[in-house]
Amino acid sequence: MITSVFIDGEEDGLHGALRDRLERAGASVSTSPDTSDIVVRLGQGEGGDIAVLPEGSTIGGSTLNVVVRDVIIPGWDSGWGCEEIARMVSMVKVGVPNVDAYRGIRYWVHVRDVADALCTLILPKEGRISEGLVHLCGRRPWNGTDVREEIEVLWNRFNDAINHSHTTESLSGVPSPVRGPNITDDDRPDLSPLHSALIESGGEGWHPLVPMRTSLMEVIALSG
């Protein structure tokens, strides 16, 4: 039996990624909540079997509330926490010197990983949606300086490819991104409830797969 899902909320990058993932999983995305088996609400508001909320939202009466933060959505610069990265990419591309990085720590996660996790929660193998509140973000902490430097490296490498100006050093001297030595994980929300809910829904837990470098390359490629 095909499950019908209605997605309520602004048709932004997360909406589109979730819709695509649900359809690939065999679900039917409905145009009305009255004709759907499951209602998913994206953003603020009331109602829905599952609510997907930005950090700081008021938790309503949905069966399952998923609070997300630090979602990288290539091609979109607002809505779920990607504003800082989009701003840094734009400034690096136009050559602004000494780009100011965001302060504090972020736990970046690509929208495809988010959509995969939400799909598992929306379409559990046993047919029963988990209940309660879970937080969703990346597992690894990133400070603004490390992210800015990585953007600069990728942008320079892209320009070298376009201008056929690569050197042996430019091709071999781009290390994998690493976090700074003073980053701690104290600010990260507890991800164990999410991990458990995904396993209970028939998944393998919370294991985001898209590398940070891939995420940033996509943001650069799709930025205006």
Buried (B, 14 or more C-beta within 10 A) or exposed (E): EEBBBBBBBEEBBBBBBBBBBBEEBEBBBBEEBEEBBBBBBBBEBEEBBBBBBBBEBEEBEBBBBBBBBBBBBBBBBEBBBBEBBBBBBBBBBEEEEEBEBBEEBBBBBBBBBBBBBBBBBBBBEEEEBBEEBBBBBBBBBBBBEBBBBBBBBBBBBBEBEEEEEEEEEBEEEBEEBEBEEEBEEEEBBEBEBBBBBBBBBEBEBBEBEBEBBBBBBBBBEBBE
